[in-house]
Amino acid sequence: MDKKEAVEAIKKYVRAANYITTIQIYLQDNFLLKHNLNFEHIKPRLLGHWGTCPGINFVYGNLNYLIKKHNARILFVLGVGHGFPALQANLFLENSLSKYYKKAYKNLNGLAYIAKNFCWPYGFPSHSNPGAPGVILEGGELGYSLSTSYGAALDNPDLIVACLIGDGEAETGPLSASWHLNKFLDPTKNGVVLPILHLNGYKISGPTIFGRMSNKELSSLFYGYGYDPIIVEGDNIYENMINSLEYCYSSILKLKKSKVVAPRLPMIILKTPKGWTGIKELNGNKIEGNCLSHQVVAKNAKSDLTELKALEDWLISYNFNELFNGKFSKDIELVIPKLKYCMGMNEFVCKKLNLPSIRKIRKFYEEFNKPGESSSVSMIRIGKYLSEIFKLNNNFRLMSPDETYSNKLDDVFKNTKRCFVWPLEKWDKDFSSYGKVIEVLSEHCLQGITQGYILTGRHAVFSSYEAFVEIVSSMADQYEKFLKTSREVPWRKDVASFNYILTSSGWRQEHNGFSHQNPNFISGRLNKNGISKVYFPPDANSALVVLEECLKSRNRINVIVCGKTLEPLWLNLGEAEKEFKSGLMTWDFASDKNPDLVFVGIGDYLTKECLAAISYLKKYLPELRLRFVNVIEVSALGIGENKHLENYFTNDKPVIFNYEGYPHDIEALLFKFGNVSRFNVHGYIEKGSTTTPFDMHVRNKTDRFNLAIDALNILAKFSAVNIAKASNLIRIFKDKLKYHNEYIIKNGVDLPEVQDWKWERKF
Ligand SMILES: Cc1ncc(C[n+]2csc(CCOP(=O)(O)OP(=O)(O)O)c2C)c(N)n1
């Protein structure tokens, strides 16, 4: 096919795709317009988005031609998920859709099937989704296409990811930051992302910022980001696009072979009218080339004759019967690649991750004789373990918003580096173009790149400050929806779990204070149903056990919350494994039989305060019977569903929780347990400042003294302790709190009694 023939063939392909897109939005019958269009043929609810679709069809058709010509391997990532009827039209045309939906075979019945079922109850949804072949991004919440694409390209050297970005989408914070991800992919070792910024000029109800920039401004901006931008527009847009894609492809191949610092990869800025080829004008309003074409044009077509006629004329204008007579015309087939190269056929299998054995490698963990007698730092242990994973694998990445050192994971630099393919100074430490750690100060970018990496078959850990991971809460929500829907799609393959490690928690923020205290991400994950698991390993040994299990798990979001300070070890490896299995465990070394009251610790620092409260209470009231339960995994706790929780919490005794996050997380779970008045939950109550570590607990009433006071009040109420005795002791603990306050104001550090506290009690 020469170029002229190719242009004509692609034009026909796009015409067919535009028609198939349109009938999905509007028609429930008469799909080939065999009869004059009447109200009966129109769907009762007109749903979907037209405006972006013709641009998607144009890009898809042109990419198909490129793939066909070069047998290129291209993954298509659609940013504007609301353009799904277009994507679906292309999946239908290339026949990848029928691989999973037998009724969507490429014939008249298939055409009727996809048209009727688009945006139909129990049919196809309005947005790009896991039920569509080749899709790794939902695209409903805009802004994540480019970072997801970079994640897919990482360590996938044979892949080109064509990422179609809406110009409205490009205004979002996450997308704006993602342009810089080209600094982290050396094209000689990774795949390549080809960004296509779709400048149709409009969002929902007004112009886009990019749409009002001059070509010079656009070129300068993207040149500055490190791209080689090509603007595709104008009367000869089809020829222009073929030439531009050809140029991009050859430039990519060249850069993949040449080792250069700061490789300047191509990108396309595509200018097409919004709603291109649709209704030009309706009721005196400009539609094509305006935001009025964003969603459904002529939305009264089921009841208004003028609008029905406008729709009919529009559909007739594609002259679809010339392109399809039960089969598609030869020209169209010439544009479509062999099935195995089609973009909808991209499937990724979860690669094996070799995990070092915690038990075999002594440096990861520590054994001890007595709980609390020795100490360790969870994050350092984790760093050693991750470092070993880097030694054994090439399909693993650590993502960090500039915090690998700060989060004490720098042991990983014994076996890898931070990735950077832009110029480096000789004093820049632990950087190289092949490093497996991605450090960029954008949680959004890291979230997107991790999603893309995992959904294309690899494994990753995202380590963040507890407070600032909240920045990506909404992205994580969307990702969770994607995973949830994927589970309902039988042919979707397993993917590695998305593993977060949250550290620098609100309980140890003496450098920073109030701004750095926020456990809300944890609440968000717990609010979701079942796909997220939140773990609170109480010490370094259990942190390793949890991490290993999370890395083995599939199709989940795992959140591991642990500290980076030197803290007591409570569990040997075997005990940690046992607790992990049940999600919670009574710690015998801190428990009496038939307790009067149960303490429950959730979180490493909170556990320590509980145990300290127990040791104080037992010191003053040795006859008091207490139990300590540690919860390592809240989401699996399933209070109300787990039939055996009374084995831990008794049937009727008071229970005091001391919890890492907002008390409401636990209160909501306890609601189902019945007899809730006996539960009392301490947790983060939004109090903080730049103060001592212990004072952070005191302000939120999660410290040992406030816990002890609470216990005494309750025990007195339950008649387990004599009221006078309880009052007396409460006074002692209140005095301790007063003294603590005076002491820290005078000395700037915590009381020696607090700092030097060690678990010593024998039960
Ligand atoms: C983060 C986010 N904010 C708002 C919306 C609502 N929304 C849906 S489409 C749209 C306009 C998108 O414009 P653009 O990316 O240019 O897409 P196109 O014009 O090609 O349809 C908006 C604001 C959204 N989906 N996601």
The ligand as an SDF file (V2000), in Angstrom:
LIG
                    3D

 26 27  0  0  0  0  0  0  0  0999 V2000
  -10.2030   14.2180   37.9940 C   0  0  0  0  0  0  0  0  0  0  0  0
  -11.4770   14.4590   37.2620 C   0  0  0  0  0  0  0  0  0  0  0  0
  -12.0910   15.6540   37.4080 N   0  0  0  0  0  0  0  0  0  0  0  0
  -13.2340   15.9090   36.7390 C   0  0  0  0  0  0  0  0  0  0  0  0
  -13.7890   14.9760   35.9270 C   0  0  0  0  0  0  0  0  0  0  0  0
  -15.0950   15.2680   35.1920 C   0  0  0  0  0  0  0  0  0  0  0  0
  -14.8340   15.2960   33.7160 N   0  0  0  0  0  0  0  0  0  0  0  0
  -15.1760   14.3150   32.9010 C   0  0  0  0  0  0  0  0  0  0  0  0
  -14.7420   14.5900   31.3170 S   0  0  0  0  0  0  0  0  0  0  0  0
  -14.0870   16.0950   31.7040 C   0  0  0  0  0  0  0  0  0  0  0  0
  -13.4410   16.9400   30.6310 C   0  0  0  0  0  0  0  0  0  0  0  0
  -12.2570   16.2610   30.0970 C   0  0  0  0  0  0  0  0  0  0  0  0
  -11.6820   16.9860   29.0680 O   0  0  0  0  0  0  0  0  0  0  0  0
  -10.6150   16.2850   28.1180 P   0  0  0  0  0  0  0  0  0  0  0  0
   -9.6090   15.5640   28.9360 O   0  0  0  0  0  0  0  0  0  0  0  0
  -10.0950   17.2880   27.1930 O   0  0  0  0  0  0  0  0  0  0  0  0
  -11.4420   15.1850   27.3910 O   0  0  0  0  0  0  0  0  0  0  0  0
  -12.2450   15.3130   26.0210 P   0  0  0  0  0  0  0  0  0  0  0  0
  -12.4830   16.7630   25.7590 O   0  0  0  0  0  0  0  0  0  0  0  0
  -11.3510   14.7410   24.9840 O   0  0  0  0  0  0  0  0  0  0  0  0
  -13.5070   14.5680   26.2320 O   0  0  0  0  0  0  0  0  0  0  0  0
  -14.2290   16.3460   33.0640 C   0  0  0  0  0  0  0  0  0  0  0  0
  -13.8080   17.5960   33.7250 C   0  0  0  0  0  0  0  0  0  0  0  0
  -13.1310   13.7330   35.8320 C   0  0  0  0  0  0  0  0  0  0  0  0
  -13.6160   12.7530   35.0920 N   0  0  0  0  0  0  0  0  0  0  0  0
  -11.9700   13.5100   36.4890 N   0  0  0  0  0  0  0  0  0  0  0  0
  1  2  1  0
  2  3  1  0
  2 26  2  0
  3  4  2  0
  4  5  1  0
  5  6  1  0
  5 24  2  0
  6  7  1  0
  7  8  2  0
  7 22  1  0
  8  9  1  0
  9 10  1  0
 10 11  1  0
 10 22  2  0
 11 12  1  0
 12 13  1  0
 13 14  1  0
 14 15  2  0
 14 16  1  0
 14 17  1  0
 17 18  1  0
 18 19  2  0
 18 20  1  0
 18 21  1  0
 22 23  1  0
 24 25  1  0
 24 26  1  0
M  CHG  1   7   1
M  END
$$$$
